[in-house]
């Protein structure tokens, strides 16, 4: 938890309490259902919570924004972002039912009223439109964009970035971005420049705007 407070100082007491509860909840659930790597569970706040919050530094969501988390897994980046933005609506989607069960249980346990967890695929949510899509290491950028582009509405629900896809990725992304066909409009930020920690070397926030 100290690593979160190193970079963020304006949380309410309720938000702090919600963040504090995450460690115990994820350790308890991880004993039943492996949603976080065993080697990473002791670094939950750095490798999962803080990593997720890198998106908030790049794009500070407006109240009333609607966001879909594609392939949320154990709830990242969606759960930390939902704690940070209590007035933003989050739909967390994953194709593995047992992971979505953990996400819903964690959200309920910490009192998140702005989270809905759904078992399924992002592209199946055709009845809704979203301002932003977020994801972490789910699929190649071109695939993510193909799935989510039809579900995004044109507009801007942040002072920083127009609506679009914001994802957390690692490694050498040059070929992936070239293959996506969106090289000219893709932006990247090194997470290590946002949070200068060794764990974030070769980690990036990648953004593609919704233009048409």
C-alpha positions in Angstrom: 0.0 0.0 0.0 2.9 2.3 0.7 3.9 2.3 -3.0 0.4 3.7 -3.9 0.8 6.5 -1.3 4.2 7.3 -2.8 2.5 8.6 -5.9 -1.0 9.5 -4.9 -2.0 11.7 -2.0 -5.6 12.9 -2.6 -7.6 9.7 -1.9 -10.6 9.9 0.5 -10.6 7.7 3.6 -13.2 5.5 1.9 -10.9 5.0 -1.1 -7.9 4.3 1.1 -9.9 1.7 2.9 -11.0 0.1 -0.3 -7.4 -0.1 -1.6 -6.3 -1.5 1.8 -8.8 -4.3 1.6 -7.6 -5.5 -1.8 -4.5 -7.4 -0.5 -6.4 -9.6 1.9 -9.2 -10.3 -0.6 -7.0 -11.2 -3.4 -4.8 -13.4 -1.2 -7.9 -15.2 0.1 -9.4 -15.7 -3.4 -6.0 -16.7 -4.9 -5.9 -19.7 -2.6 -9.2 -20.9 -4.2 -8.9 -19.6 -7.7 -5.6 -18.6 -9.2 -6.3 -15.2 -10.7 -2.9 -13.6 -9.9 0.5 -15.2 -10.5 1.8 -16.8 -7.3 5.0 -14.9 -7.6 3.2 -11.6 -8.0 0.6 -11.8 -5.2 3.1 -10.4 -2.6 3.7 -7.5 -5.0 0.0 -6.8 -5.6 0.1 -3.1 -5.0 3.1 -2.4 -7.2 2.6 -4.9 -10.1 -1.2 -4.8 -10.3 -2.8 -1.8 -8.5 -0.2 0.9 -9.3 0.3 -0.5 -12.8 -3.4 -0.2 -13.4 -3.4 3.4 -12.1 -0.9 4.5 -14.7 -3.9 4.8 -17.0 -5.3 7.5 -14.7 -2.1 9.6 -15.0 -2.4 9.6 -18.8 -6.2 10.1 -18.9 -8.2 11.5 -16.0 -11.7 10.3 -16.6 -14.6 12.8 -16.3 -17.6 12.0 -14.0 -20.2 10.1 -15.9 -17.8 8.4 -18.3 -18.6 4.8 -19.3 -15.6 2.4 -19.5 -15.3 -1.2 -20.5 -12.4 -3.4 -19.3 -11.6 -6.0 -21.9 -10.5 -9.4 -20.6 -10.3 -8.0 -17.0 -8.9 -11.3 -15.6 -8.8 -10.8 -11.8 -10.1 -7.2 -12.2 -7.1 -5.2 -13.5 -7.0 -2.5 -14.5 -10.8 -2.1 -13.8 -11.0 -2.5 -10.0 -8.3 0.0 -9.1 -9.6 2.5 -11.6 -13.2 2.0 -10.3 -11.9 2.8 -6.8 -10.2 5.9 -8.1 -13.2 7.1 -10.1 -16.3 6.4 -8.0 -18.5 8.5 -10.4 -17.4 6.6 -13.5 -19.3 3.5 -14.7 -17.1 0.4 -15.3 -18.1 -2.8 -17.1 -15.5 -5.6 -16.5 -15.7 -8.4 -19.0 -13.9 -11.7 -19.2 -14.4 -15.0 -20.9 -13.5 -17.1 -17.9 -16.3 -17.4 -15.5 -14.3 -18.2 -12.4 -12.3 -15.0 -12.8 -15.5 -12.9 -13.2 -16.8 -14.5 -10.0 -13.7 -13.2 -8.1 -14.0 -9.8 -9.7 -17.7 -9.5 -8.6 -16.9 -10.8 -5.1 -14.0 -8.3 -4.7 -16.1 -5.4 -6.0 -18.9 -6.3 -3.6 -16.6 -6.7 -0.6 -15.1 -3.3 -1.0 -18.4 -1.6 -1.8 -17.9 -0.6 -5.4 -21.3 0.5 -6.7 -19.9 1.5 -10.1 -18.7 -1.9 -11.2 -20.6 -4.5 -13.2 -18.8 -7.8 -13.9 -19.9 -9.9 -17.0 -18.9 -13.3 -18.1 -18.5 -13.1 -21.9 -16.6 -11.3 -24.6 -16.2 -7.6 -25.1 -17.5 -7.6 -28.6 -20.8 -9.2 -27.5 -21.7 -6.0 -25.6 -23.4 -4.6 -28.7 -26.3 -3.1 -26.7 -24.0 -0.5 -25.1 -21.6 2.2 -26.1 -18.6 3.3 -24.1 -16.3 6.3 -23.9 -13.1 4.4 -23.3 -11.9 0.8 -23.3 -9.1 -0.3 -21.1 -7.2 -3.6 -21.0 -4.0 -5.1 -19.8 -1.9 -7.6 -21.8 -5.0 -9.3 -23.3 -4.4 -9.5 -27.1 -2.5 -7.8 -29.9 -3.4 -4.2 -30.4 -5.0 -4.8 -33.8 -7.3 -7.5 -32.3 -8.3 -5.3 -29.4 -9.2 -2.4 -31.7 -11.2 -4.6 -34.1 -13.2 -5.9 -31.1 -13.8 -2.6 -29.4 -14.0 0.0 -32.1 -17.7 -0.6 -32.9 -18.6 -0.2 -29.2 -16.8 3.2 -28.7 -18.7 6.5 -29.1 -17.0 9.6 -30.6 -16.4 12.3 -28.0 -14.2 13.2 -25.1 -14.9 12.4 -21.5 -11.5 13.5 -20.2 -9.5 16.7 -20.4 -6.5 14.8 -21.6 -7.6 12.4 -24.4 -10.5 11.9 -26.7 -12.5 8.7 -26.3 -10.6 5.6 -27.4 -8.7 2.5 -26.3 -6.1 2.7 -23.5 -4.2 -0.5 -22.8 -1.2 -1.6 -20.7 1.4 -3.5 -22.6 5.0 -4.7 -22.3 8.1 -5.4 -24.3 9.0 -4.3 -27.8 5.8 -3.2 -29.4 7.1 -1.9 -32.7 5.9 -4.9 -34.8 2.6 -5.1 -33.0 1.8 -1.4 -33.6 2.9 -1.7 -37.2 0.8 -4.8 -37.8 -2.2 -3.0 -36.2 -2.4 -0.6 -39.1 -2.8 2.3 -36.6 0.8 3.4 -36.2 0.1 7.0 -37.3 -2.5 7.6 -34.6 -1.2 5.4 -31.8 0.5 7.1 -28.8 2.7 5.5 -26.1 3.9 6.5 -22.6 6.5 4.6 -20.7 5.1 3.5 -17.3 8.7 3.8 -15.9 8.5 7.5 -16.7 5.2 7.8 -14.8 6.2 5.6 -11.9 10.0 5.2 -11.9 10.1 1.7 -10.4 12.2 -1.3 -11.7 9.0 -3.4 -12.1 7.9 -1.1 -14.9 10.8 -1.3 -17.2 9.5 -2.1 -20.7 5.9 -1.4 -19.7 3.8 1.1 -21.7 0.4 2.8 -21.8 -0.8 2.6 -25.4 -3.6 4.7 -26.7 -5.7 4.7 -29.9 -8.3 7.4 -30.4 -11.8 6.9 -31.7 -11.8 9.1 -34.8 -14.8 7.9 -36.9 
